[in-house]
């Protein structure tokens, strides 16, 4: 009887652990002029978060001459937070990034830009 209780408890623990892992978060992407799409592949969400977290943010109020090439929102389901980003791709291979429209500004290097662009603008296939 004791073994059944322990086994059942371990099974429940495993199920709840796996259920929590799948609820990592998501990214909502809107390429200029297109409909929003939801990206919820954990590896893509983690890569996008890594790039924006490694960006060198500075406080700078900027007014861009055109609308962002891509707007995206990172949803962190564990914290119930939604962060908005705008990205402008430049001809030199770099990109300018804003966060939450509150003066957070960063310029991404060519490598970061290439990775983020590939993740955000990926043939618009289901993720």
C-alpha positions, 0 to 999 in steps of 0.5 A: 500500500505504501509503495502505491502511494509513493508511486502515485505521488511521484507520478503526479509530481512528474506530470505537474513538472512536465506541465509547467515546462510546457508553459514557458511563455510565448512571443507574439510577432507582427511583421509590418503590414501582416497579421500577428502570429504566436511563436511558442516553441520553447527553443525559439522563445528562449533564443529571442529572450537571450538576444534581447537580454544581452543587448546593451540597453541605454535610456534614450528617447528616440523618434524613428522616421518610419514604423518598426519593421517588426513589433514583438511582445514577449509573454512571460507566463510565470510572471504574467508580464508582457514586454513590447519590442520594436525593431528596425533593420538597417542596411548596414546589417545592424538593427535598432531595438526599443523596449516598452516605448519608455526610452529603452534603446539598443543597437544590435550588432550584425550577428545578433541582428541576423539571429533575431531576424531569422527567428522573427521573420521565419517564412511565417510558418507555424512554429 
